[in-house]
Amino acid sequence: MNVEFFVISLLNGVSYGLLLFMLSSGLTLIFSMMGVLNFAHASFYMLGAYIAYTLSGIVGFWPALFLAPLLVGALGAIFERFSLRRVHKFGHVPELLVTFGLSFLILELVQLIWGRSTVPYALPTQLQGPLFTLFGTQFPKSRSFIMMVAVLMLVSVWLLLTRTRIGLVIQAALTHPETVEALGHNVPRIFMLVFGGGAALAGLAGVVGGNTYVTEPAMAASVGPIIFVVVVVGGMGSLAGAFIASLLIGTIQTFAVAMDQSLASGLQALGVAVTDQTFGYEILKLTISQVAPILPYLFLVLILIFRPKGLLGKREG
């Protein structure tokens, strides 16, 4: 493994991991506040990309960067107010079912409005091209922009929750909702704003991720399972755990995708004798890049076996 491969793969892994964190942070906040595991969260990510694509053609990318998450957040708040809140009293299963149904509804609406093919959601001129070239390999500006936005988002959310009055009210509503309501605060409205805020964070990830990767109807299904892996591995309801898990999974998967060596050669490099008579040799002939898609789920299984609460604990109750 040369220095060029290591550094570029590490930067790509961190940028992908930070995009996963932008997605998982909203889901983590919603679960930690409301106990709702939102199956439609990746659909808000997709909506952010498509709305930004449309707004970019009207007002440009930079205004769309701010307007699209606000619109997605408003849609999330409306859904919580008029749908999710009505089924909340019936328990977790109806909540899961209504968000599951919402994901299919959003998918069908996206295909009706924008079609079933990839849309040409392009990067703005300022984000095109490489940020720098290392050993002849370029690192694109778009990935560095994702990293910057994710870090700014993390700092902003942390400051909001720990250094502002509204953040204190939100945290108090989590543990003592009756007391907060007795002090004159509207707890259901707080939950609506939290759900809308979580959806807005997913929309923001869609704005910066849609033009860096691809904007298509399948984009929600491609990242949705990974988001839940991140949330469970980090610890249900733990924002810091989601951050660590995002970086771990993003980096591991990026390195694995870039490796063409077979599992057998990897074992041989470790001193394990492998021949065509070895049990499971057909599987060992697969390259590491071929098994890369299953690595996050393998990581999930190991975490659930050895540390069921996740890396940094989980929400109780």
C-alpha positions as CSV (number, residue, x, y, z in Angstrom):
1,M,0.0,0.0,0.0
2,N,1.7,3.2,-1.2
3,V,1.4,6.6,0.3
4,E,-0.7,8.0,-2.6
5,F,-3.3,5.2,-2.2
6,F,-3.5,5.6,1.5
7,V,-3.9,9.4,1.6
8,I,-6.4,9.6,-1.2
9,S,-8.4,6.7,0.0
10,L,-8.4,8.1,3.5
11,L,-9.6,11.5,2.3
12,N,-12.3,9.9,0.1
13,G,-13.4,7.7,3.1
14,V,-13.6,10.7,5.5
15,S,-15.7,12.7,3.0
16,Y,-18.0,9.8,2.4
17,G,-18.2,9.1,6.1
18,L,-19.1,12.8,6.8
19,L,-21.9,12.6,4.2
20,L,-23.2,9.6,6.1
21,F,-23.0,11.6,9.3
22,M,-25.0,14.4,7.8
23,L,-27.7,11.8,7.0
24,S,-27.5,9.9,10.3
25,S,-27.4,13.0,12.5
26,G,-30.9,13.9,11.7
27,L,-32.2,10.4,12.2
28,T,-30.3,10.3,15.5
29,L,-31.8,13.5,16.8
30,I,-35.3,12.4,15.9
31,F,-34.9,9.1,17.7
32,S,-33.2,10.6,20.7
33,M,-36.0,13.2,21.1
34,M,-39.1,11.3,20.0
35,G,-38.2,7.6,20.1
36,V,-39.2,7.4,16.4
37,L,-37.1,5.4,14.0
38,N,-37.9,7.2,10.7
39,F,-37.9,4.8,7.8
40,A,-38.4,7.7,5.4
41,H,-35.3,9.6,6.4
42,A,-33.3,8.7,3.3
43,S,-36.3,9.9,1.2
44,F,-35.8,13.4,2.7
45,Y,-32.2,13.1,1.5
46,M,-33.5,12.3,-2.0
47,L,-36.0,15.2,-1.8
48,G,-33.1,17.6,-0.9
49,A,-31.2,16.6,-4.0
50,Y,-34.1,16.9,-6.4
51,I,-35.4,20.2,-4.9
52,A,-31.9,21.6,-5.1
53,Y,-31.6,20.5,-8.7
54,T,-34.8,22.3,-9.6
55,L,-33.9,25.5,-7.6
56,S,-30.4,25.5,-9.0
57,G,-31.9,26.0,-12.5
58,I,-34.0,28.9,-11.2
59,V,-32.0,30.8,-8.6
60,G,-28.6,29.1,-8.8
61,F,-26.8,26.5,-6.6
62,W,-25.8,28.7,-3.7
63,P,-29.3,30.0,-2.8
64,A,-30.6,26.4,-3.3
65,L,-28.0,25.3,-0.7
66,F,-30.0,27.2,1.9
67,L,-33.6,27.0,0.4
68,A,-33.8,23.3,-0.3
69,P,-33.1,22.1,3.3
70,L,-35.6,24.6,4.6
71,L,-38.3,23.3,2.2
72,V,-37.5,19.7,3.1
73,G,-37.6,20.6,6.8
74,A,-41.0,22.3,6.3
75,L,-42.3,19.1,4.6
76,G,-41.0,17.0,7.5
77,A,-42.7,19.3,10.0
78,I,-46.0,19.1,8.2
79,F,-45.8,15.3,8.0
80,E,-45.1,15.1,11.8
81,R,-48.0,17.5,12.6
82,F,-50.7,16.0,10.5
83,S,-49.7,12.3,10.2
84,L,-47.0,11.0,12.6
85,R,-48.5,12.8,15.6
86,R,-51.8,11.1,15.1
87,V,-50.4,7.6,15.2
88,H,-47.8,8.3,18.0
89,K,-50.2,7.3,20.7
90,F,-50.7,3.8,19.2
91,G,-47.0,2.8,19.7
92,H,-43.9,2.2,17.7
93,V,-45.2,-0.2,15.1
94,P,-47.8,2.3,13.6
95,E,-45.0,4.9,13.6
96,L,-42.7,2.6,11.6
97,L,-45.5,1.7,9.2
98,V,-46.5,5.3,8.5
99,T,-42.9,6.4,7.8
100,F,-42.4,3.3,5.7
101,G,-45.4,4.2,3.7
102,L,-44.2,7.8,3.4
103,S,-40.9,6.5,1.8
104,F,-42.9,4.8,-1.0
105,L,-45.1,7.9,-1.4
106,I,-42.1,10.2,-1.8
107,L,-40.5,7.7,-4.3
108,E,-43.6,7.7,-6.5
109,L,-43.9,11.5,-6.4
110,V,-40.3,11.9,-7.3
111,Q,-40.7,9.6,-10.3
112,L,-43.9,11.3,-11.4
113,I,-42.3,14.8,-11.2
114,W,-38.7,14.3,-12.3
115,G,-38.9,10.9,-14.1
116,R,-37.3,7.6,-13.5
117,S,-33.9,8.5,-15.0
118,T,-30.9,10.3,-13.6
119,V,-31.3,14.1,-13.6
120,P,-28.4,16.4,-14.7
121,Y,-27.8,17.9,-11.3
122,A,-24.3,19.4,-11.9
123,L,-21.7,20.9,-9.6
124,P,-21.5,24.7,-9.7
125,T,-18.4,26.2,-11.4
126,Q,-16.7,27.0,-8.1
127,L,-16.8,23.3,-7.0
128,Q,-15.6,21.7,-10.3
129,G,-12.1,20.4,-10.7
130,P,-9.5,19.3,-8.2
131,L,-8.7,21.0,-4.9
132,F,-5.1,19.6,-5.0
133,T,-3.1,16.9,-6.8
134,L,-1.1,14.4,-4.7
135,F,1.3,12.1,-6.4
136,G,-0.6,12.6,-9.7
137,T,-4.0,11.8,-8.1
138,Q,-6.6,14.6,-7.9
139,F,-8.8,15.2,-4.9
140,P,-12.0,17.0,-6.0
141,K,-13.3,20.2,-4.6
142,S,-16.8,18.8,-4.2
143,R,-15.7,16.2,-1.7
144,S,-13.8,18.8,0.4
145,F,-17.0,20.9,0.3
146,I,-19.0,18.0,1.7
147,M,-16.4,17.7,4.5
148,M,-16.6,21.4,5.3
149,V,-20.4,21.5,5.3
150,A,-20.6,18.4,7.6
151,V,-18.1,19.9,10.1
152,L,-20.0,23.2,10.1
153,M,-23.3,21.3,10.6
154,L,-21.8,19.3,13.5
155,V,-20.6,22.4,15.3
156,S,-23.8,24.3,14.7
157,V,-26.0,21.5,16.0
158,W,-23.7,21.1,19.1
159,L,-23.9,24.8,19.8
160,L,-27.6,24.9,19.3
161,L,-28.2,22.0,21.7
162,T,-25.7,23.0,24.4
163,R,-25.4,26.8,24.2
164,T,-28.8,28.2,23.4
165,R,-32.1,28.5,25.3
166,I,-34.0,26.5,22.7
167,G,-31.4,23.7,22.9
168,L,-31.9,23.6,26.7
169,V,-35.7,23.4,26.2
170,I,-35.3,20.6,23.7
171,Q,-33.1,18.6,26.0
172,A,-35.4,19.1,28.9
173,A,-38.4,18.1,26.8
174,L,-36.6,14.8,26.2
175,T,-36.4,13.8,29.8
176,H,-39.1,15.9,31.6
177,P,-41.8,16.7,29.0
178,E,-44.5,17.3,31.7
179,T,-42.3,19.8,33.5
180,V,-41.4,21.6,30.3
181,E,-45.1,21.8,29.4
182,A,-46.0,23.1,32.9
183,L,-43.5,25.9,32.3
184,G,-45.5,27.1,29.3
185,H,-43.6,25.4,26.5
186,N,-45.5,23.6,23.7
187,V,-43.9,20.2,23.7
188,P,-45.7,18.8,20.7
189,R,-44.6,21.9,18.7
190,I,-41.0,21.3,19.9
191,F,-41.2,17.7,18.7
192,M,-42.6,19.0,15.3
193,L,-39.6,21.3,15.0
194,V,-37.2,18.6,15.9
195,F,-38.6,16.3,13.3
196,G,-38.5,19.1,10.7
197,G,-34.9,19.9,11.7
198,G,-33.9,16.3,11.3
199,A,-35.5,16.2,7.8
200,A,-33.7,19.5,7.0
201,L,-30.3,17.9,7.8
202,A,-31.1,15.0,5.5
203,G,-32.1,17.5,2.8
204,L,-28.8,19.4,3.3
205,A,-27.0,16.1,2.8
206,G,-28.9,15.6,-0.4
207,V,-28.0,19.1,-1.7
208,V,-24.3,18.5,-1.4
209,G,-24.3,14.8,-2.1
210,G,-26.7,14.7,-5.1
211,N,-24.3,16.6,-7.4
212,T,-21.2,15.0,-6.1
213,Y,-22.5,11.5,-6.6
214,V,-25.7,10.9,-8.6
215,T,-29.3,12.1,-8.3
216,E,-31.8,9.4,-9.2
217,P,-34.9,7.7,-7.7
218,A,-32.7,4.8,-6.4
219,M,-30.5,7.1,-4.3
220,A,-32.7,6.8,-1.2
221,A,-32.6,3.0,-1.3
222,S,-28.9,2.9,-1.8
223,V,-28.0,4.9,1.4
224,G,-31.1,4.1,3.5
225,P,-29.8,0.8,4.9
226,I,-26.3,2.3,5.6
227,I,-27.8,5.1,7.6
228,F,-29.5,2.6,10.0
229,V,-26.2,0.7,10.3
230,V,-24.5,3.9,11.3
231,V,-27.1,4.7,13.9
232,V,-27.1,1.3,15.4
233,V,-23.3,0.9,15.4
234,G,-22.9,4.4,17.0
235,G,-25.5,3.8,19.6
236,M,-29.2,4.6,19.2
237,G,-29.7,8.3,20.0
238,S,-26.0,9.1,20.3
239,L,-24.9,12.0,18.1
240,A,-21.2,11.4,19.0
241,G,-21.6,7.7,18.3
242,A,-23.1,8.4,14.9
243,F,-20.1,10.6,14.1
244,I,-17.6,8.0,15.0
245,A,-19.5,5.2,13.3
246,S,-19.9,7.3,10.1
247,L,-16.2,7.9,9.8
248,L,-15.4,4.2,10.6
249,I,-17.8,2.8,8.0
250,G,-17.0,5.4,5.4
251,T,-13.3,4.8,5.7
252,I,-13.5,1.0,5.8
253,Q,-15.8,0.8,2.8
254,T,-13.8,3.2,0.7
255,F,-10.5,1.4,1.4
256,A,-12.2,-1.9,0.6
257,V,-13.6,-0.7,-2.7
258,A,-10.2,0.4,-3.8
259,M,-8.5,-3.0,-3.1
260,D,-8.3,-5.5,-5.9
261,Q,-6.5,-8.2,-3.9
262,S,-8.4,-11.4,-3.2
263,L,-9.3,-12.6,0.3
264,A,-7.0,-15.6,-0.3
265,S,-4.0,-13.3,-1.1
266,G,-4.8,-11.3,2.0
267,L,-4.7,-14.4,4.2
268,Q,-1.5,-15.6,2.5
269,A,0.1,-12.2,3.3
270,L,-0.8,-12.9,7.0
271,G,1.1,-16.2,6.8
272,V,-2.0,-18.4,6.4
273,A,-1.6,-21.2,3.8
274,V,-4.4,-21.2,1.3
275,T,-4.7,-23.7,-1.6
276,D,-7.5,-24.7,-4.0
277,Q,-8.3,-27.5,-1.5
278,T,-8.9,-25.1,1.3
279,F,-12.5,-25.1,2.6
280,G,-14.5,-22.2,1.1
281,Y,-11.8,-21.5,-1.5
282,E,-14.3,-20.2,-4.0
283,I,-15.3,-17.5,-1.6
284,L,-11.7,-16.7,-0.8
285,K,-11.1,-16.1,-4.5
286,L,-13.4,-13.0,-4.3
287,T,-11.6,-9.7,-4.3
288,I,-11.9,-7.3,-1.3
289,S,-13.7,-4.8,-3.5
290,Q,-16.3,-7.4,-4.4
291,V,-17.2,-8.0,-0.7
292,A,-17.0,-4.3,0.2
293,P,-20.8,-3.7,0.1
294,I,-21.4,-6.3,2.8
295,L,-18.7,-5.0,5.2
296,P,-20.9,-2.4,7.0
297,Y,-23.5,-5.1,7.7
298,L,-20.8,-7.5,8.9
299,F,-19.6,-4.7,11.2
300,L,-23.2,-4.3,12.4
301,V,-23.6,-7.9,13.3
302,L,-20.3,-7.9,15.2
303,I,-21.3,-4.8,17.1
304,L,-24.7,-6.4,18.0
305,I,-23.0,-9.5,19.2
306,F,-20.2,-7.9,21.3
307,R,-21.6,-4.5,22.2
308,P,-25.4,-4.5,21.7
309,K,-25.7,-0.9,23.0
310,G,-23.5,0.4,20.2
311,L,-20.2,2.3,20.5
312,L,-21.5,5.0,22.8
313,G,-24.6,3.6,24.4
314,K,-28.2,4.1,23.4
315,R,-31.3,5.9,24.3
316,E,-33.1,4.2,27.1
317,G,-36.9,3.8,27.0
